[in-house]
Amino acid sequence: MADDLQNELKKYRQEHLLQFRDSLTVAERSELERQIRDVDLAMLERLTSGSDHAPDWADLAARAVPPSAIRLNDSSPAIQPAAALAAGEEALRAGRIGMILAAGGQGTRLGFDHPKGLFAIGPLSGRTLFQMHVDRLLAMSKRYGVRLALLIMTSPATDAETRDYFHRHQNFGMSPEDLVIFCQGSMPAVDEATGKILLSAKGEIALSPDGHGGLVAALHRHSLLRWSKQRGIDQFFYAQVDNPLVQVCDPMLIGYHLLAKSEMTTQVVKKRFALEKVGNVVSIDGKIQIIEYSDLPSKFAEQTQEDGSLKLWAGNIAVHLFDIDFLQRVVQFADGLPFHRARKIVPFINSLGELVKPEQPNAIKFERFVFDLLPMAERSIVVEGNAREVFAPVKNANGAPTDTPDATRAALMALHRDWLRQSGCRVEDSVAVEIHPSWALDATEVRSRMTQPISLVSDTYFA
């Protein structure tokens, strides 16, 4: 059996993976062999040789036009907001909506060596990113008199710690029947120069998550599509853990999705600047697609309209709605999603058995993106959200130009100050404010809480 594995590795020039086999324990050797057998070596060779028929992004960008979208402040929308709200609220009350939270990333860029969901972001409460989403989901459950299910997709790097975190905190009030934690797949990192699979230890391949595009395969592998349909769920609200401003299970967005009979709906915001690091939502040959910022040539990103505004204005914020029947239909095609390449710094074991920690990118990681499902949808729509209300991701350590913890906390406080001011309260910009979802989910609930306007002169946490 070992000889068969050696021969298979030699066929694909990856035999170095077993170079330390004799120094491993029986258990370590068995685990390494299992990891190797889980790798699709033929596919990896196609990826490293460039023969996987990667999209011609420049050609696609040249054909891209702005997407048809439900815009903010549209004077004659195709779907009336009141009708969308009513349809979304009806679906929520009927228990038709479940939530998927993608949480496979670690806080490496934040200098936080844990799952990013454990990062404390509440300006006054210190609540973590996980707590922000769970608290809002529980408040939505209470508002609509329904138990909303939460499916958290982890990665091999974050799974164990995430499970332990929720166990220690009693799921933050969620019933065990309503919370499912499941793990996505992984892909090996390869040396950028040689295409060789890297070892993170003598008996361990350097693995990384296969991207949020691994969602469909993971849902199928864990039988969660069937589980959800048995609960009566037929639509998923999808978001990523690093954005605490996500309007969890937003009824109006759900309503637009349902009334348009969309199989996959994407919420967008107006890009702040041409080269902002968000996916570009576009229409190509009549199909909604997303071109990742790293794949869009700058000359196309910087194109403008006659009024000077960006031509490709729609920025992806990783908030989607999926029809479950659509996900079930594309299960068989999910492995056909394109891989995206990212240059990364990956520590590795060299031929002498020494751990090397590069200072510059030395490896290629391969990821699939969930938004590449868009062209597979028979019908999809784009809905614009107000960035101040829906998008403040935390991605980089303080000191970076954008998407820092300080910027995210400032955005949260600015939104909550706005809610209070809309109820007639007086709040100075220097006053720190945080509103827990159980106290109020939005400006309307804040108004119902305030029997008379107040003037805030000190930091206040409404909980």
Legacy VTK file of the C-alpha trace (Angstrom):
# vtk DataFile Version 3.0
C-alpha trace
ASCII
DATASET POLYDATA
POINTS 463 float
0.000 0.000 0.000
2.829 2.399 0.881
4.554 1.577 -2.420
1.342 2.379 -4.292
1.206 5.766 -2.602
4.881 6.396 -3.353
4.326 5.572 -7.018
1.282 7.836 -7.197
3.266 10.711 -5.703
6.158 10.097 -8.066
3.769 10.254 -11.026
2.874 13.808 -10.041
6.360 14.805 -8.805
5.209 15.098 -5.183
7.213 12.226 -3.678
8.931 14.638 -1.252
5.803 14.435 0.918
7.049 11.087 2.272
10.688 12.072 2.763
10.345 12.093 6.576
8.116 9.018 6.815
10.691 6.895 8.667
10.954 9.470 11.463
7.201 9.539 12.126
5.234 7.520 14.640
2.743 4.999 13.316
-0.120 7.392 14.074
1.638 10.345 12.403
2.447 8.250 9.348
-1.149 7.084 9.053
-2.461 10.648 9.304
-0.016 11.919 6.664
-1.004 9.140 4.272
-4.678 9.972 4.840
-4.042 13.628 4.031
-2.175 12.702 0.850
-4.966 10.393 -0.332
-7.483 13.206 0.195
-5.606 15.408 -2.306
-6.759 15.274 -5.923
-3.246 15.180 -7.360
-4.398 15.238 -10.984
-6.467 18.380 -10.404
-3.636 20.006 -8.470
-1.254 19.361 -11.356
-3.690 21.064 -13.732
-3.864 24.041 -11.390
-0.111 24.382 -10.933
0.589 23.937 -14.646
-2.035 26.498 -15.611
-3.944 23.995 -17.721
-7.189 24.313 -15.743
-8.671 26.780 -18.248
-8.809 29.697 -15.839
-11.152 32.494 -16.960
-9.731 35.250 -19.133
-10.554 38.024 -16.687
-9.396 40.818 -18.988
-11.722 39.580 -21.721
-14.616 39.274 -19.275
-13.904 42.745 -17.862
-13.914 44.259 -21.346
-17.463 42.916 -21.846
-18.714 43.832 -18.390
-21.442 46.416 -17.887
-23.138 47.615 -14.704
-25.735 45.165 -13.406
-29.421 45.878 -13.495
-30.145 46.484 -9.819
-32.772 47.514 -7.309
-31.143 50.808 -6.332
-31.536 52.952 -3.262
-33.971 55.834 -3.717
-35.266 54.471 -7.025
-38.341 56.560 -7.884
-39.997 53.729 -9.833
-38.677 50.394 -8.532
-39.651 47.164 -10.270
-40.704 45.842 -6.853
-42.209 48.189 -4.290
-40.293 48.230 -0.965
-43.509 47.801 1.049
-44.401 44.678 -0.926
-40.884 43.293 -0.445
-41.022 43.923 3.292
-44.373 42.187 3.620
-43.210 39.162 1.621
-40.003 38.868 3.624
-41.773 39.121 6.965
-44.291 36.480 5.907
-41.465 34.094 4.951
-39.707 34.678 8.274
-42.850 34.014 10.311
-43.450 30.826 8.309
-39.976 29.506 9.226
-38.829 29.388 5.611
-35.509 31.194 6.250
-32.256 29.808 7.615
-28.921 31.566 7.991
-25.469 30.468 6.864
-22.486 32.233 8.427
-19.118 31.666 6.747
-16.501 31.596 9.514
-13.525 29.690 8.156
-10.999 32.483 8.420
-8.464 33.189 11.127
-7.598 36.673 12.330
-4.076 36.568 10.933
-4.192 40.048 9.401
-5.606 41.331 12.683
-2.684 39.889 14.632
-5.243 37.568 16.245
-4.239 33.902 16.237
-7.763 32.502 16.606
-10.914 32.120 14.498
-11.899 35.608 13.411
-15.372 35.104 14.882
-13.812 35.216 18.369
-12.484 38.739 17.808
-14.002 41.272 20.229
-15.571 44.124 18.262
-18.436 45.538 20.384
-17.439 49.177 21.072
-18.651 49.108 24.691
-19.791 45.524 25.275
-16.695 43.804 23.948
-18.976 41.304 22.207
-17.252 39.139 19.618
-18.129 38.951 15.939
-19.883 35.640 16.593
-21.938 37.211 19.364
-22.947 40.152 17.180
-24.515 37.841 14.607
-26.093 35.425 17.096
-27.592 38.259 19.168
-29.179 39.773 16.078
-30.506 36.408 14.887
-32.072 35.755 18.299
-33.682 39.203 18.247
-35.104 38.481 14.789
-36.402 35.136 16.069
-38.197 36.935 18.890
-39.606 39.624 16.596
-41.139 37.107 14.197
-42.052 34.406 16.697
-39.937 31.709 15.053
-36.791 29.695 15.794
-34.335 30.691 13.079
-31.617 28.128 12.382
-27.958 29.125 12.129
-25.462 27.051 10.136
-21.845 28.092 10.788
-19.291 26.974 8.204
-15.830 26.602 9.738
-12.541 25.432 8.253
-10.096 22.785 9.514
-8.126 25.626 11.130
-11.097 27.115 13.004
-13.476 24.197 13.574
-12.338 22.831 16.944
-11.876 26.222 18.606
-15.220 27.472 17.279
-17.051 24.415 18.623
-15.344 24.789 21.987
-16.180 28.515 22.118
-19.894 27.947 21.528
-19.945 25.018 23.960
-18.331 27.080 26.735
-20.867 29.868 26.233
-23.952 27.630 25.938
-24.421 28.686 22.312
-25.135 32.245 23.508
-28.733 31.295 24.132
-29.390 29.359 20.948
-31.030 25.958 21.207
-28.717 23.101 20.145
-31.422 22.078 17.660
-31.095 25.450 15.918
-27.289 25.661 15.679
-25.195 23.544 13.315
-21.421 23.886 12.984
-19.958 22.174 9.930
-16.522 22.157 8.332
-15.633 23.067 4.768
-12.985 21.255 2.728
-9.341 22.160 2.277
-6.675 22.501 -0.404
-2.901 22.121 -0.076
-0.659 25.162 -0.435
2.061 24.789 -3.068
5.465 26.379 -3.508
5.083 29.249 -5.950
8.258 28.447 -7.870
8.018 24.660 -8.167
4.385 23.677 -7.630
5.449 21.283 -4.883
2.985 20.713 -2.053
4.312 22.257 1.156
4.615 20.462 4.474
3.714 22.396 7.625
5.324 19.646 9.736
7.202 16.453 8.880
3.945 14.538 8.984
1.456 17.202 7.957
0.539 18.888 4.680
0.151 22.684 4.695
-3.608 22.886 4.158
-5.882 25.896 3.852
-9.655 26.265 3.454
-10.953 25.688 -0.070
-12.759 29.041 0.008
-16.380 29.924 0.614
-17.041 28.350 -2.781
-16.701 25.053 -0.947
-20.074 25.812 0.657
-22.237 23.733 -1.678
-20.067 20.629 -1.425
-19.877 21.002 2.366
-23.648 21.400 2.734
-24.151 18.288 0.621
-21.440 16.291 2.408
-22.982 17.029 5.805
-26.569 16.375 4.547
-27.572 19.896 5.536
-29.671 20.636 2.471
-31.910 17.710 3.353
-31.872 18.665 7.067
-32.945 22.222 6.234
-35.777 21.186 3.942
-37.058 18.828 6.625
-37.276 21.863 8.937
-39.311 23.729 6.328
-36.439 26.010 5.287
-36.392 26.738 1.564
-34.193 29.868 1.479
-30.789 30.612 3.013
-29.559 34.042 4.073
-25.753 33.982 3.706
-23.179 36.307 5.272
-19.572 36.301 6.420
-18.529 36.617 10.042
-16.212 39.621 9.633
-19.028 42.127 8.945
-20.960 42.946 12.154
-23.199 45.431 10.311
-24.921 42.634 8.365
-28.698 43.069 8.653
-29.235 39.430 9.581
-32.179 37.899 7.707
-33.227 41.354 6.464
-36.932 40.934 5.591
-36.900 43.491 2.772
-33.938 41.822 1.064
-35.648 38.448 1.495
-38.810 39.897 -0.009
-37.045 41.263 -3.083
-35.471 37.834 -3.558
-38.782 35.994 -3.277
-40.915 38.359 -5.360
-38.316 38.366 -8.141
-38.287 34.542 -8.037
-34.504 34.811 -7.792
-32.396 31.702 -7.240
-29.446 33.731 -5.966
-29.619 37.329 -4.810
-26.631 39.551 -4.078
-26.613 42.639 -1.882
-24.152 45.314 -3.013
-22.989 48.753 -1.975
-21.703 51.628 -4.058
-17.920 51.329 -4.190
-16.012 53.992 -2.323
-13.233 54.152 -4.915
-12.232 52.365 -8.108
-9.689 49.930 -6.668
-11.546 49.123 -3.453
-10.844 45.530 -2.402
-14.338 44.183 -2.955
-15.707 41.991 -5.701
-17.152 43.850 -8.676
-20.739 42.843 -9.444
-21.289 43.146 -13.182
-23.403 41.848 -16.022
-21.665 39.882 -18.798
-23.682 38.648 -21.744
-26.858 39.066 -19.727
-25.625 37.100 -16.701
-24.799 38.546 -13.288
-21.215 37.721 -12.339
-18.632 38.929 -9.855
-15.077 39.753 -10.835
-12.848 39.755 -7.767
-10.827 42.939 -7.258
-7.590 40.999 -7.716
-8.781 39.737 -11.112
-10.061 43.067 -12.498
-7.464 45.041 -14.501
-7.229 48.588 -13.158
-8.046 50.166 -16.521
-11.498 48.597 -16.346
-11.957 49.288 -12.636
-11.296 52.993 -13.254
-13.769 53.419 -16.130
-16.353 56.140 -15.515
-19.784 57.119 -16.785
-20.564 60.442 -18.446
-21.376 61.963 -15.058
-17.967 60.932 -13.687
-19.256 58.105 -11.519
-17.710 54.660 -11.664
-19.011 52.457 -14.459
-18.515 49.277 -12.419
-19.990 50.739 -9.262
-21.454 47.699 -7.495
-19.292 46.278 -4.720
-19.945 42.787 -3.385
-20.298 42.613 0.421
-20.730 38.813 0.608
-24.405 38.935 1.556
-26.534 36.586 -0.536
-29.823 34.747 -0.564
-29.993 31.232 -1.978
-32.968 29.161 -3.015
-32.260 25.706 -1.564
-33.592 23.972 -4.680
-30.947 25.906 -6.644
-28.184 24.712 -4.311
-29.460 21.153 -4.611
-29.426 21.442 -8.389
-25.859 22.737 -8.593
-24.351 20.183 -6.183
-23.212 18.110 -9.133
-21.557 21.139 -10.756
-19.948 22.645 -7.633
-16.600 20.981 -8.326
-16.573 22.805 -11.659
-16.321 26.230 -10.024
-13.066 27.946 -11.011
-10.200 28.162 -8.558
-8.758 31.560 -7.717
-5.074 31.839 -6.897
-3.655 33.890 -4.051
0.025 34.509 -3.253
0.550 33.990 0.480
3.242 33.633 3.114
3.171 29.994 4.207
5.698 28.566 6.741
7.024 25.190 5.603
9.415 22.336 6.366
12.448 22.317 4.067
14.377 19.271 2.831
16.515 19.308 6.014
13.423 19.069 8.212
13.750 22.674 9.351
10.806 25.048 9.750
11.172 28.048 7.433
9.153 31.211 8.054
9.315 33.342 4.889
8.990 37.122 5.072
7.609 37.435 1.528
4.867 35.459 -0.268
6.283 32.073 -1.203
3.214 29.979 -1.886
0.026 29.735 -3.869
-3.287 28.958 -2.190
-6.289 27.880 -4.215
-9.809 28.960 -3.338
-13.253 28.704 -4.847
-15.659 31.610 -4.355
-19.356 31.171 -3.662
-20.277 34.039 -5.960
-19.110 31.999 -8.959
-22.454 30.208 -8.585
-24.184 33.308 -9.995
-23.923 32.392 -13.697
-25.516 29.019 -12.876
-28.691 30.660 -11.595
-31.591 30.791 -14.018
-32.595 34.080 -12.406
-30.603 36.326 -10.075
-31.008 39.873 -8.857
-28.823 42.594 -7.350
-30.051 44.815 -4.509
-28.201 47.917 -3.335
-27.794 48.543 0.383
-26.666 51.645 2.232
-23.020 51.021 3.116
-23.333 53.001 6.372
-26.006 50.552 7.493
-24.838 47.204 6.112
-21.076 47.090 5.556
-18.192 47.612 7.977
-15.944 44.531 7.775
-13.008 44.021 10.076
-10.123 42.589 8.078
-6.920 44.469 8.877
-5.073 45.525 12.010
-5.364 49.111 13.185
-3.027 51.327 11.182
-4.120 49.918 7.824
-5.962 52.294 5.464
-9.332 50.501 5.614
-11.399 47.800 7.318
-9.746 48.049 10.725
-11.255 47.313 14.164
-11.293 51.036 14.969
-13.127 51.813 11.710
-15.650 49.037 12.302
-16.376 50.166 15.871
-16.739 53.761 14.648
-19.242 52.621 11.999
-21.268 50.686 14.574
-21.400 53.666 16.913
-22.262 56.102 14.108
-25.213 53.920 13.074
-26.502 53.637 16.629
-26.136 57.380 17.200
-28.209 57.916 14.046
-30.958 55.641 15.399
-31.086 57.638 18.633
-31.126 60.981 16.822
-34.020 59.793 14.655
-36.001 59.349 17.881
-35.260 62.940 18.869
-32.340 62.229 21.186
-29.358 64.525 21.356
-26.053 62.670 20.993
-22.669 64.270 20.416
-20.267 62.519 18.031
-17.787 62.180 20.894
-20.203 59.996 22.894
-19.686 56.247 22.444
-22.964 54.387 21.955
-23.805 50.721 21.437
-27.277 49.207 21.145
-27.794 45.499 21.777
-30.280 43.892 19.333
-32.408 42.623 22.219
-33.003 46.266 23.169
-33.606 47.488 19.621
-33.009 46.040 16.163
-33.390 49.286 14.237
-34.344 52.959 14.396
-38.051 52.114 14.546
-37.591 50.024 17.688
-35.430 52.737 19.235
-38.305 55.208 18.732
-40.706 52.808 20.418
-38.318 52.543 23.384
-37.893 56.286 23.837
-40.977 57.672 25.584
-39.252 61.058 25.512
-36.038 62.327 23.899
-32.921 62.331 26.017
-29.554 63.996 25.815
-26.606 61.632 26.081
-23.532 63.137 27.673
-21.618 59.956 28.530
-20.868 56.636 26.865
-23.941 54.402 26.981
-24.625 50.760 26.247
-28.311 50.014 25.685
-28.893 46.350 26.564
LINES 1 464
463 0 1 2 3 4 5 6 7 8 9 10 11 12 13 14 15 16 17 18 19 20 21 22 23 24 25 26 27 28 29 30 31 32 33 34 35 36 37 38 39 40 41 42 43 44 45 46 47 48 49 50 51 52 53 54 55 56 57 58 59 60 61 62 63 64 65 66 67 68 69 70 71 72 73 74 75 76 77 78 79 80 81 82 83 84 85 86 87 88 89 90 91 92 93 94 95 96 97 98 99 100 101 102 103 104 105 106 107 108 109 110 111 112 113 114 115 116 117 118 119 120 121 122 123 124 125 126 127 128 129 130 131 132 133 134 135 136 137 138 139 140 141 142 143 144 145 146 147 148 149 150 151 152 153 154 155 156 157 158 159 160 161 162 163 164 165 166 167 168 169 170 171 172 173 174 175 176 177 178 179 180 181 182 183 184 185 186 187 188 189 190 191 192 193 194 195 196 197 198 199 200 201 202 203 204 205 206 207 208 209 210 211 212 213 214 215 216 217 218 219 220 221 222 223 224 225 226 227 228 229 230 231 232 233 234 235 236 237 238 239 240 241 242 243 244 245 246 247 248 249 250 251 252 253 254 255 256 257 258 259 260 261 262 263 264 265 266 267 268 269 270 271 272 273 274 275 276 277 278 279 280 281 282 283 284 285 286 287 288 289 290 291 292 293 294 295 296 297 298 299 300 301 302 303 304 305 306 307 308 309 310 311 312 313 314 315 316 317 318 319 320 321 322 323 324 325 326 327 328 329 330 331 332 333 334 335 336 337 338 339 340 341 342 343 344 345 346 347 348 349 350 351 352 353 354 355 356 357 358 359 360 361 362 363 364 365 366 367 368 369 370 371 372 373 374 375 376 377 378 379 380 381 382 383 384 385 386 387 388 389 390 391 392 393 394 395 396 397 398 399 400 401 402 403 404 405 406 407 408 409 410 411 412 413 414 415 416 417 418 419 420 421 422 423 424 425 426 427 428 429 430 431 432 433 434 435 436 437 438 439 440 441 442 443 444 445 446 447 448 449 450 451 452 453 454 455 456 457 458 459 460 461 462
